[in-house]
Amino acid sequence: MNKTQFLDARNIGAIYMCGIIGVIGQDAPSLVVHGLKMLEYRGYDSSGVAVISEGTLEIRKNTGKLEEVEKKEKFSELNGNISIGHNRWCTHGAVTKENSHPHTDCTESIAVVHNGIIENYLELKEKLIANGHSFKTQTDTEIVPHLIEEKINAGKNFETAVKETCNKLEGRFAIVVVKKDEKQMIGARRGSPLVMGIGDGKYFLASDVPAFLSSTRKVIFLEDNEMAVIGSEAKILNFKTNVAVQRQVQEISWTAEEAEKGEYPHYLIKEIMEQGVSLHRAVNQDETRIKEVAQMINAAFGTYIVGCGTAGKVGLAGTYIFSKVAKKHINFAIGSEFPQYHDFLTPKSLTIAISQSGETADTLEAMEATKETGGKLASIVNVMGSTMQRMSDGYIMVNAGPEKAVASTKATTGQLAILYLLAFASAGKLPEGKQLLDKTCGAISGMLNKELTEKVKTLANKLKSHENIYIIGRGLNYPIALEAAIKLQEVSYIHAEGFAGGELKHGPLALITKDTPCIVLVGNDETRKDVLSNAREIKARGGYIIGISPENSEVFDEWIQVPDVGICSPIVNIIPIQLLAYFIGVEKGNDIDRCRNLAKAVTVK
Ligand code: M6R
């Protein structure tokens, strides 16, 4: 991947963060619709399905959430053995039926679903128009079926036409293509993820594993510039070199149940409640990778953690964790700022990317910048086979299982745990770290009970009509105050801001008026006294103090008790806030798992 593959969103009419899927085998359309449901976290402004049956191609697509489109377009009526589908998430340009995928050629014989951005689409479109092609949409994707059509008209077979088309495209793409008179499905990728699932008499191609997890756990992750040609059998080749590629089938440890809501009304609450277990998986993983990355940190001259959004707040917490545990200075930058900040990188630098999806474009760009200077790369990711994991010299899996809600919860606590393990390992004290984290896992399983959820629900009722909520923390809990604000913003849609307790007197105190809710994150460490004193400053100005703390204090108007886990307090302190954001969101009738204007994997700059 090179820098030019990351596009500037301002230069292009339509930007996509989408989910794609293709299935070949019995019940293909219903498997595609199920896959789209599993991929909805990637985009949800329009959806579409194409089916090949007895030499015909049928496409049904529309705007709206998948469940609405599914009903409106009667996806359940579709039959056939080859089918592709798409969930679109457009942040620029119109959300219209025409712009929804799949897209077709002039003869409506070829259908394509696409995730990514084709940079040179305007130039290609002009040439195609000059050659007599007519376009129905404003998308960049539509040039793909027309290019394939052009090659087929020139006498190329389907496979060669797709291969030559891929070589014409600049930018990032994962595509799946079908043609009405072919018993094949072809997928290709560069820069955007595409994984092949191998089922019983079925093949799948999808943006992410949960799309087909109920059918198979056997997968092959396609690399950049590779295409999979799938009929009754499947082959993989490099479309640039035209050389066949042999790849080992991997078995995914995630289960289908983990990717489903089960008895819970929303993914978010399920993912919050399973944190005792997910954390245990993060902590009790094979130590080899942890030791490997710790060694990379110890060998580096300058280590930089990068991440965006919640992963960025975890990264900032990492700098405190390394200072406390390993007495080591680690730097942090948010992914989108790193390109303006990286001139000091050398071949001895190490960049550690933190990411749930492993596909966040801003973080990937920071990694690319490091690579260009010859520095080393490590990553802490949750999605196996993701771009970040594959481009890293060393990686550690978060093992949180599929995280479907747009708001990150169990991946967050897992990432924090990995940073603690890394810091302890880098200080040569890994067993001590594991012991502490094991205690934390147990404490979390214990605290996630009815008493806590009922208490937070009552608090949510009290806070739901407030316009502002402020959160303060000091030391290790300062980055968690920032993360708490993100949770409240994206799930409850309340203006929330996190501050370092010591900063209040430098400005934010002016925001406090009578009854302004302020959440105080307290760790049982040397910051306790000071943060409680900051709480008193707020209370003196009329603020309503909600303390999240192992011990009560006279300054708290409300006290949410959390277990005392020593320096691991950030991991337990964020959990009541996750619940609070959830219950306020539910009270307000918000779309809990699909936060307004946001997508799970932000694959554009
Ligand atoms: O997949 P990543 O962890 O790289 O995603 C980074 C952010 O987009 C993500 O953490 C975002 O802030 C979440 N919606 C927060 O809950």
Boltz pocket constraint, residues with backbone or C-beta under 6 A from the ligand:
constraints:
  - pocket:
      binder: B
      contacts: [[A, 308], [A, 309], [A, 310], [A, 311], [A, 312], [A, 354], [A, 355], [A, 356], [A, 357], [A, 358], [A, 359], [A, 360], [A, 363], [A, 406], [A, 407], [A, 408], [A, 409], [A, 486], [A, 490], [A, 598], [A, 599], [A, 600], [A, 601], [A, 602]]
      max_distance: 6.0
